[in-house]
Every structure is written in structure tokens, then in C-alpha cells.
Amino acid sequence: KFNHIGVNEMNLRIGYLIIGVFLLFESIYLFMSGNLNFSMLILIFSGAVVNLSLFYLQPQFYQKDERIRIIREKSVFYSYFSLLFYLFVLLLLLYFNIISLTAISTVILIAGLTIITVFLSMVILSFVF
């Protein structure tokens, strides 16, 4: 499943892991401390998901084969429909005043959910294919 990993690629993976774990602990700390700026929390957590996903996927991305192309295509395909679902649910929640968000918080929430969905779907699809 994995090809030979060179020194530069291993250093890149270690960097992804360190940054991902740091951002994950930072988002957990912000959530537990009560200093909950929701927009900042979702951005930091999505950064953690991106880095931890790239830590796992990085050796596979260097292979330019059909499997990686299919994983990328299907990930974007599933993320598109997930984004439509997120927008529909958010529209309903905002329309019926179940939640109240500012415009910038809404955009950050949608962006964070989209980023998380794309990278987690790539990880899940890498197990499937």
C-alpha cells in the first residue's frame, strides 16, 4: 500500500503530526476552558483535521496512480452533497430561529465543515479503495 518513504517525506509527515496534535489539543483546551469563540474553535479544529489527515495520506499522495485519483474524485463528490446537506440544515436552523449566528460565523462554520468533510472523506475512502 505504501511505497518507499524518503527522508524529506518523513520529515513532512512528522511536521503534519506535530502541528495536527498541537491544534487538536489547542481546540480541546479552548472548548474545555469556556473561552468559547465558536468561529475560532471550528477553524482550529478543522486545521487539526487537515494536518492529521495529511499525516496519514501523505505517502499515498506521492503515488500518482488510479487509486489516488479515484479517492480524490469521490471525496469531492461526497463532499459536495454533504455541503448541500449542511446548507439545508443550517438554513432551517436559522430560518426557524433555533440558532442565531452572525454572517461571518455562518461562513466560517460552512467553511470549517467543508474542510473537515473533504479530508475525512479522503481518509475513509483510502480505507475503502
C-alpha positions as CSV (number, residue, x, y, z in Angstrom):
1,K,0.0,0.0,0.0
2,F,2.9,2.4,0.7
3,N,5.9,3.0,-1.4
4,H,9.4,3.8,0.0
5,I,9.3,7.0,2.0
6,G,12.3,9.2,1.7
7,V,13.8,11.4,4.5
8,N,12.1,14.6,3.2
9,E,8.7,12.9,3.1
10,M,9.2,11.5,6.6
11,N,10.1,15.0,7.9
12,L,7.0,16.4,6.2
13,R,4.8,13.7,7.9
14,I,6.3,14.4,11.3
15,G,5.6,18.1,10.8
16,Y,1.9,17.3,9.9
17,L,1.6,15.1,13.0
18,I,3.2,17.7,15.4
19,I,1.0,20.6,14.0
20,G,-2.1,18.4,13.9
21,V,-1.7,17.2,17.5
22,F,-0.9,20.8,18.7
23,L,-4.0,22.2,17.0
24,L,-6.2,19.4,18.4
25,F,-5.0,20.0,21.9
26,E,-5.5,23.7,21.4
27,S,-9.1,23.2,20.3
28,I,-9.8,20.9,23.2
29,Y,-8.3,23.4,25.6
30,L,-10.4,26.2,24.2
31,F,-13.5,24.1,24.4
32,M,-12.9,23.0,28.0
33,S,-11.7,26.4,29.3
34,G,-15.0,28.1,28.5
35,N,-13.3,30.8,26.3
36,L,-15.5,29.5,23.5
37,N,-15.2,31.6,20.5
38,F,-17.1,29.3,18.2
39,S,-15.6,30.6,14.9
40,M,-12.0,30.3,16.2
41,L,-12.7,26.8,17.6
42,I,-14.1,25.5,14.3
43,L,-11.1,26.9,12.4
44,I,-8.5,25.5,14.7
45,F,-10.3,22.1,14.8
46,S,-10.5,22.0,11.0
47,G,-6.8,22.8,10.8
48,A,-6.1,19.8,13.2
49,V,-8.2,17.5,11.0
50,V,-6.4,18.7,7.8
51,N,-2.9,18.1,9.3
52,L,-3.7,14.8,10.8
53,S,-5.4,13.6,7.6
54,L,-2.4,14.8,5.6
55,F,-0.1,12.9,8.1
56,Y,-2.0,9.7,7.1
57,L,-2.5,10.4,3.4
58,Q,0.9,12.0,2.5
59,P,2.7,8.7,1.5
60,Q,-0.3,7.8,-0.7
61,F,-0.4,11.2,-2.4
62,Y,3.1,10.7,-3.8
63,Q,1.8,7.7,-5.8
64,K,0.3,9.1,-8.9
65,D,-1.9,6.1,-9.6
66,E,-5.5,5.4,-10.4
67,R,-6.4,4.7,-6.8
68,I,-5.4,8.1,-5.5
69,R,-7.3,9.8,-8.5
70,I,-10.4,7.8,-7.6
71,I,-10.1,8.7,-3.9
72,R,-9.8,12.4,-4.7
73,E,-12.7,12.4,-7.2
74,K,-15.1,10.5,-4.9
75,S,-14.0,12.7,-1.9
76,V,-15.0,15.8,-3.7
77,F,-18.2,14.2,-5.0
78,Y,-19.3,13.1,-1.5
79,S,-18.2,16.5,0.0
80,Y,-20.4,18.3,-2.5
81,F,-23.6,16.5,-1.3
82,S,-22.5,16.9,2.3
83,L,-22.2,20.6,1.8
84,L,-25.7,20.8,0.3
85,F,-26.9,18.9,3.4
86,Y,-25.1,21.3,5.7
87,L,-26.5,24.3,3.9
88,F,-30.0,22.9,4.1
89,V,-29.8,22.1,7.8
90,L,-28.2,25.5,8.5
91,L,-30.9,27.3,6.5
92,L,-33.7,25.5,8.5
93,L,-32.0,26.2,11.9
94,L,-31.5,29.9,11.0
95,Y,-35.0,30.3,9.4
96,F,-36.8,28.9,12.5
97,N,-34.6,30.9,14.9
98,I,-33.3,27.7,16.6
99,I,-29.8,29.2,16.4
100,S,-28.7,32.7,15.7
101,L,-25.3,33.3,14.1
102,T,-23.7,36.3,12.5
103,A,-22.9,36.2,8.8
104,I,-19.2,35.7,9.4
105,S,-19.8,32.9,11.9
106,T,-22.1,31.2,9.4
107,V,-19.5,31.4,6.6
108,I,-16.7,30.2,9.0
109,L,-18.9,27.3,10.1
110,I,-19.7,26.3,6.5
111,A,-16.0,26.6,5.5
112,G,-14.9,24.5,8.5
113,L,-17.4,21.8,7.9
114,T,-16.5,21.6,4.2
115,I,-12.7,21.4,5.0
116,I,-13.4,18.7,7.6
117,T,-15.7,16.7,5.3
118,V,-13.2,16.8,2.3
119,F,-10.2,15.5,4.3
120,L,-12.1,12.9,6.4
121,S,-13.8,11.5,3.4
122,M,-10.3,11.1,1.8
123,V,-9.2,9.2,4.8
124,I,-12.3,7.0,4.8
125,L,-12.1,6.4,1.1
126,S,-8.4,5.4,1.4
127,F,-9.5,2.5,3.6
128,V,-12.2,1.5,1.1
129,F,-10.1,1.6,-2.0
